Amino acid sequence: MTYDESTLKSLAKDAAEIKGRYPVERSALLPMLHLVQSIDGFVSPDGIQFCADQLGLTAAEVSAVATFYTQYKRRPNGEYQVGVCTNTLCAIMGGDEIWKRVSERVGVGHDETTADGKISLEKLECNAACDYAPVMMINWEFFDNMTPESALKLVDDILDGKDVKPTRGPDKVASFKEVSRVLAGFPDGRADEGPSAGAPSLAGVEVAKEQGWKGQDK
């Protein structure tokens, strides 16, 4: 393992905290994979071995999990994971054209990373935000009601080193490594920044309030 002593000590401390959240230690594997990804920018061979050593698993068992979930990257990832939804609703609302234009602009295709390491591009099947179609996600933050023009402006800002602000969520998108640490269960203190839900998502709730509808007690 090639982690230096300081990094290994920090990882071990965080891993101990993660393991302490679960009655069965191997249940800590998913957040621990995010933890090593927050250090390496992907799930590296060293990261896999670290998780295996911490949880009493084999490297093969850890690899089997890391290759199952798409949020775990097996080669160096970009600073910004840019996802374009091309599932049915987003596609017919313009998602396919957004994908085409963005891919042409950054010069990479699905699951590829720009030469400068800024952007990894991904076709997403669904962002679970159909009321805002077409939708993009940058490091899993929402960018709603996109157009080809606004999508190109977004990736141009990223390539120019500018901060980008999601439609809903924190005041700016954190880096891939920073977000990976949050997914490992270490809050960055920004959970309450910005709106988490917009009017289209809450329309049904508002109608229920106006009509005085209430759920039935079981």
N, C-alpha and C positions, 0 to 999 in steps of 0.2 A: 504494500500500500504506500502511495507516494504523498499522502497528506503530511504537511509539516507538523511539528509537535504542537504548535499553538492552535492550528486549525483542528487537529484531531482532538485536542483537549476541549475546545469549544463544541465540536460536534458531539462528543461523548456526554457533555453536560446537558445539551439540548435533548439528546436521545434519551437520557435518563428521565427528563421531565415528560417526554412523550410517552415513554413506557409506563410511567406512573399513572397515566390516565385510564389504563385498561386493566381489567382483571386477568386477562390472558395476554401475555407479552406480544405474541405474534400478531395480535390485532393492531399493533402500533406500526405495522409495515407501511401502510398507505401514507400516513403523514411523514414517516421517516424518509420515504422516497422523495417527497417534496422537500424535506430538509436538505438532503444531499444535493438535490437539484438547485437549491438556493445557493449552494457553494460553487458547484461546477458549471451551472447553466444547462445541465442535462444529467441524466442518470448514467454516470460514468462507471466503468468497471471497478474503480476504487470505491465509488458510492455503493455499488451492489455488494461488494465484499464487506464494507462497513456495516450495512444493514444486516447482512447474514451473520456477522460476528456478534452484533448486538442482540439479535433475536434468536440465536441458536438454530438458524436455518442454513440450508446450503445456498451457494450462489445461484444454482439452477432454479431453486424455488423462488428466490427473489426475482430473478430474470423473468420467470414465467408471469409474475404479477406485473412487472414493469413493462412488459411487451403487450399486455392486455389492454391497458388504459391509455388513451391517446394524449392525456395531459402529461404523461411521462415521456420525455424525449430521449432517444438513445444515441443522438449525436449532438454536437454543440448547437444550441438554439440561438436565435436572434434576441436582441434586447427587447424587441416587441414582437409578440405573437399576434399576427394580424389574421383574423378569421372572417371570411365572407360567407354568409348563409346562402346556399343555393338550393335549399329544399323548396318544395312546391310553391308555397305562398310567396316567399321572398324571391324566388326565381321569376315568377310571372309579374312581380311588382318591380323588377329591375335588377335582381340579384345576379343573374347570369351576365348581364352587361357590366355590372360593377366588377364582377370577378375578372372578366376579360380585360377591362381597362386597367385595373389595378395590377394584374399580372404583367401586362405589357409595360406599364410604367416602371415597375421595380425589377423586371427582367428575370423573374423566377416563377415557377409553377407550384403546384400543391406539395406541401411538406418540404419545400426548399428554402434556403436562406440566402439573402443577398451577400455579395462578396465582402461588404463592409461590416457584416454581422449585425446590422440594425434591425432587419425585418425577416421573420420567418412567416411564410404565407401558407394559409390553410383553407381548404374548402370545408365549410361546416354544413352538416346535414340539418341541424335545427338549433337555434339559439333560445328556443322557448320564449320568444318575444314576438309572436305573430301579429300582435296588435300594433306593432311599430315597424312592420315590414316595409322595405328591406332593411335588414339589420346587419351590422358588422360588430365584431368584438375585438378589442385590443387588450391583450393580457387579461381576458375574461371580464372586461368592463364594456358596458353597452354603448353603442353608437346607433341611434335610432333614426328611422325615416331617411335613410341615406339615398343619395343620387350619385351617378358616376362622377359628377363634378365635385361634390363634397367628399367623396371617397378619395379622389386624387389629391385634393387639398390636404386631407388627413395624412396620407402617406408621404406627401411632399414635406409636411411639417416634421414628421418623424425623421425623414432622411436629412433634413436641415438641422436636426438637433433641438427642435422646439418641443416644449411640453404640449401634450394634448389632453383635453378635458372631455370626459365621457358625458353622454346625455344624462345618465343617472349614475350616481355613485360619487367617488371622491373628487376633490378639486383638480386632480391631475392623475393620469395613469402612471402607476409605478412600473419599475422595470420588471422583466420576467423573473429575475432572481429575487427581487423584493416580494413579488406576489407569491412566489413559490414558498417563501418563508411564512407568509400569512396562511397559505394553505396547509402548512405544516402545523398550524395552530398557535402561532406567535403573533398576536394582533399588532398592527402598526399604528393604532390610535386614530384611524381615519374612518372607522365604520359609520360614524354619524355625519360625515360630510355629504352634502348634496342630497337630492331626492332619491328615494329607493323605488318609488312607484309613481307612475304618472296617471293622468286622467283616464286614458283608455283602459288601463288595467283595473281601475277602481270604479268603472262605470256601473258594473253590476251591484257593487256594494252601495253606491249612492241610490240606485233605483230601489233596492231593498229598504233602505232607510226611509225614502220618500213614501213608500207603500206600507211601511210598518211591518214588513215581513220579518219573521223570526224563525229560526230553525226549530224543528220539533224535538222535544226531549225524548230520549229513548227510555 
